[in-house]
Amino acid sequence: MLQLTAQSEPSGVSAIQAAEWNALTGATLPFLRHEFLAALETKGCLGEAVGWIPCPLLLRDSKGQLRGALPRYLKFNSFGEFVFDWSWAEAYERAGLSYYPKHVVAAPFTPATGTRLLTDPCLDPQETGRALMAHAMDMTMDAGVSSLHWLFATDPSLAEQPDFLTRWGCQFHWENQDYQDFEAFLATMTSKRRKEILRERRQVEEAGLEVVCLSGLEVTSKEWETFHALYQGTFDKHGNYPALTLDFFKEIALTMGDHVLLVIARRHGEMVAAAYFLVGPDTLYGRYWGSLEEVPGLHFEACYYRGIEYAIAQGLKRFEPGAQGEHKISRGFLPTTTFSYHFIPEPRFRAAIARHLAFENPRVEAYRSALMARSPFKLAVP
């Protein structure tokens, strides 16, 4: 193993060379690419206003070459994480301690699963990963930060680290069973669900809407402006803060257009609804949606069925449509366990949170298992 030196980059990912960052293994995920993370920083999506301060952890060798990294942030709240720890923060406050700031290793505003240990493919990933974890914990302790959190991570090394507490969650994912087309997917479902899906798709057609799928580079500037207004409207409707700016969407459309998919519903050539996705090497990630009209079936068509069609056509293995939503089950998205990992240095709170997770995790699994009984498939999906 090379001698590696750890450092924190206070200027964020945008201060690192794109080719250097993207050479690391984890950057195959669209939401961990340099273009995506740098656009969040430079286009007004992060900062003190939203409580996300970029401070990526870097491992460099003696020649200064980047050998490992973490997409790490200093957080002053739990906004935009989708792993809800507000009650932990309240418990700290009641004890006279500060839970914020904390360190979070994640893609901001993106509850998508994947690796969080970005390593040089020429090095042993296990050794580099252990070095990243060790330095991350040391920096959390040295900075006087309350805790360190790895969100929606799939790295086996994190699960094996005894200093981390594991928290289970549940999302709804679609798995491609080597379907030839959408009809083949429907054929695996019960007659009732197949008919309901066909009816929902028919409703959109009967409403006179044209639905198209475009890559980021195919979307016009005006269409991005309309989509951003729809995105803002959806967040405002639900009382949430729309952190992503129009400039951010336009930027990544230019810099990583092949990784961006926009499903647009038009009436007489004008956009009335749209759904936004990110495209990975083997997974489609659903993110945002908005509509000017209440059209029966349109949300399901734009956000789910077109995504399934796209995933089948592109040979993708998985479709993660975003956090929460039991209504996704009847449309082919089955309950799937997700994991986050937590380093809590304060001994009393580590013990208390460990007791809480020992109670919570089995109930999350019981919830997931109970939901599996609502599977819309005729046979159990492997």
Secondary structure, DSSP 8 states (H G I E B T S, - for coil): ----EEEE-TT-GGGS-HHHHHTSGGGGSGGGSHHHHHHHHHTTSSBTTTTEEE--EEEE-TT--EEEEE-EEEESS-TT-SS--HHHHHHHHHTT----SEEEES-TT----B---EE-TTS-HHHHHHHHHHHHHHHHHHTT-S-EEE-SB--HHHHH-TTSEEEEEEEEEEE--S-SSHHHHHHTB-HHHHHHHHHHHHHHHHTT-EEEEEEGGGS-HHHHHHHHHHHHHHHHHTT------HHHHHHHHHHSGGGEEEEEEEETTEEEEEEEEEE-SSEEEEEEEEESS--TTHHHIIIIIHHHHHHHHHT-SEEE--S--GGGGGGT-EEEEEEEEEE--SHHHHHHHHHHHHHHHHHHHHHHHHHHTT--BSS---
